């Protein structure tokens, strides 16, 4: 039975699905980040494998494209010694009219142990978690505008790696926040971990005002938003999710909200710059910043494999 209070946790408070960072207790969040740290060394070995998921089947169900996220989940599952099945959703039964739940029921009958789900509709991973077999675990790899919990977790791992005392930090999340599931996951995680100053920075059309209710400082001026920041998380402009003209132009956005070296000088001297990728150079961030000494964008990718290994090993080890 799924917990009525939180469908991600069993009756002992252990993680059985990862659907959203919202609602996750701090000890669970910290457990994932601490476990990820133990997997970093696996990436350095000559044989990059541990046997924790040997005999388990991980199904990557990407109803929405994302080469980067799917690849890192596949690498993570392989390094845990799982059997990985990547479904070609564009040619699958759902494209022929089969319902999502019928597809899940058939895959469960194939003795799947873990579904990694990316879907354009918010809430799809929750629906799957409610209807899959009791032994199957579900990890949300991004759903609509709602959540991208493993990206939020790898962002938190990156921040803790470079700034161990998160209780003293100022973190600025900059750009297209209204369409960003990454921004939502980051803000929930930062709040849970006790980061005292979280800023949402961007034009009024791209920053939802309801963030203030979460204790987030909303800034429509870039200089105000990143001044004295310890961490700057730049977000991709999600043109595919915008309806109508929400910006005059990409060039205009870069002029006011793109991160350049001049603007970065307003932040703390040891500020780190992050981006969930893919990067639009010259739109959200200048190449000199993306490739500069403050950038930790490539380490984020490396940490992402360890974080996804941690999530899969934890959920697979807990009984519903």
ChimeraX attribute file (.defattr): number of C-alpha atoms within 10 A of each C-alpha:
attribute: neighborCount
match mode: 1-to-1
recipient: residues
	/A:1	9
	/A:2	16
	/A:3	13
	/A:4	10
	/A:5	10
	/A:6	15
	/A:7	20
	/A:8	26
	/A:9	23
	/A:10	19
	/A:11	15
	/A:12	10
	/A:13	14
	/A:14	18
	/A:15	26
	/A:16	26
	/A:17	29
	/A:18	26
	/A:19	27
	/A:20	27
	/A:21	25
	/A:22	17
	/A:23	14
	/A:24	19
	/A:25	15
	/A:26	14
	/A:27	13
	/A:28	16
	/A:29	17
	/A:30	16
	/A:31	15
	/A:32	23
	/A:33	22
	/A:34	14
	/A:35	17
	/A:36	24
	/A:37	17
	/A:38	13
	/A:39	23
	/A:40	18
	/A:41	11
	/A:42	16
	/A:43	16
	/A:44	9
	/A:45	9
	/A:46	7
	/A:47	9
	/A:48	16
	/A:49	17
	/A:50	14
	/A:51	11
	/A:52	18
	/A:53	21
	/A:54	14
	/A:55	11
	/A:56	18
	/A:57	20
	/A:58	26
	/A:59	22
	/A:60	24
	/A:61	20
	/A:62	23
	/A:63	19
	/A:64	17
	/A:65	13
	/A:66	13
	/A:67	9
	/A:68	12
	/A:69	21
	/A:70	19
	/A:71	14
	/A:72	19
	/A:73	24
	/A:74	24
	/A:75	19
	/A:76	27
	/A:77	27
	/A:78	20
	/A:79	23
	/A:80	23
	/A:81	19
	/A:82	23
	/A:83	17
	/A:84	19
	/A:85	14
	/A:86	14
	/A:87	13
	/A:88	12
	/A:89	15
	/A:90	13
	/A:91	9
	/A:92	13
	/A:93	14
	/A:94	15
	/A:95	11
	/A:96	9
	/A:97	8
	/A:98	11
	/A:99	12
	/A:100	13
	/A:101	15
	/A:102	13
	/A:103	15
	/A:104	19
	/A:105	16
	/A:106	12
	/A:107	16
	/A:108	19
	/A:109	11
	/A:110	10
	/A:111	14
	/A:112	23
	/A:113	22
	/A:114	23
	/A:115	28
	/A:116	22
	/A:117	22
	/A:118	25
	/A:119	18
	/A:120	15
	/A:121	14
	/A:122	16
	/A:123	18
	/A:124	19
	/A:125	24
	/A:126	19
	/A:127	12
	/A:128	21
	/A:129	24
	/A:130	13
	/A:131	13
	/A:132	20
	/A:133	17
	/A:134	14
	/A:135	15
	/A:136	23
	/A:137	27
	/A:138	26
	/A:139	28
	/A:140	24
	/A:141	28
	/A:142	30
	/A:143	24
	/A:144	18
	/A:145	19
	/A:146	20
	/A:147	26
	/A:148	26
	/A:149	26
	/A:150	27
	/A:151	24
	/A:152	25
	/A:153	27
	/A:154	26
	/A:155	27
	/A:156	24
	/A:157	24
	/A:158	23
	/A:159	23
	/A:160	13
	/A:161	13
	/A:162	14
	/A:163	18
	/A:164	12
	/A:165	12
	/A:166	18
	/A:167	13
	/A:168	13
	/A:169	20
	/A:170	22
	/A:171	26
	/A:172	29
	/A:173	25
	/A:174	29
	/A:175	29
	/A:176	25
	/A:177	26
	/A:178	20
	/A:179	23
	/A:180	23
	/A:181	21
	/A:182	25
	/A:183	27
	/A:184	23
	/A:185	23
	/A:186	27
	/A:187	25
	/A:188	19
	/A:189	25
	/A:190	24
	/A:191	17
	/A:192	18
	/A:193	17
	/A:194	14
	/A:195	17
	/A:196	15
	/A:197	17
	/A:198	23
	/A:199	23
	/A:200	29
	/A:201	28
	/A:202	25
	/A:203	22
	/A:204	15
	/A:205	14
	/A:206	21
	/A:207	21
	/A:208	16
	/A:209	14
	/A:210	10
	/A:211	17
	/A:212	12
	/A:213	8
	/A:214	11
	/A:215	14
	/A:216	18
	/A:217	16
	/A:218	23
	/A:219	19
	/A:220	19
	/A:221	14
	/A:222	21
	/A:223	17
	/A:224	15
	/A:225	26
	/A:226	28
	/A:227	16
	/A:228	20
	/A:229	23
	/A:230	21
	/A:231	24
	/A:232	25
	/A:233	20
	/A:234	25
	/A:235	24
	/A:236	22
	/A:237	21
	/A:238	13
	/A:239	14
	/A:240	7
	/A:241	12
	/A:242	14
	/A:243	7
	/A:244	7
	/A:245	9
	/A:246	12
	/A:247	14
	/A:248	8
	/A:249	11
	/A:250	15
	/A:251	14
	/A:252	12
	/A:253	18
	/A:254	18
	/A:255	14
	/A:256	16
	/A:257	24
	/A:258	24
	/A:259	27
	/A:260	18
	/A:261	15
	/A:262	9
	/A:263	15
	/A:264	22
	/A:265	14
	/A:266	17
	/A:267	22
	/A:268	15
	/A:269	12
	/A:270	14
	/A:271	23
	/A:272	23
	/A:273	23
	/A:274	23
	/A:275	24
	/A:276	19
	/A:277	15
	/A:278	11
	/A:279	18
	/A:280	14
	/A:281	16
	/A:282	17
	/A:283	20
	/A:284	27
	/A:285	23
	/A:286	18
	/A:287	16
	/A:288	14
	/A:289	17
	/A:290	22
	/A:291	13
	/A:292	12
	/A:293	12
	/A:294	17
	/A:295	18
	/A:296	18
	/A:297	20
	/A:298	15
	/A:299	12
	/A:300	21
	/A:301	21
	/A:302	15
	/A:303	23
	/A:304	26
	/A:305	25
	/A:306	28
	/A:307	31
	/A:308	27
	/A:309	28
	/A:310	23
	/A:311	24
	/A:312	27
	/A:313	19
	/A:314	20
	/A:315	22
	/A:316	21
	/A:317	15
	/A:318	16
	/A:319	16
	/A:320	22
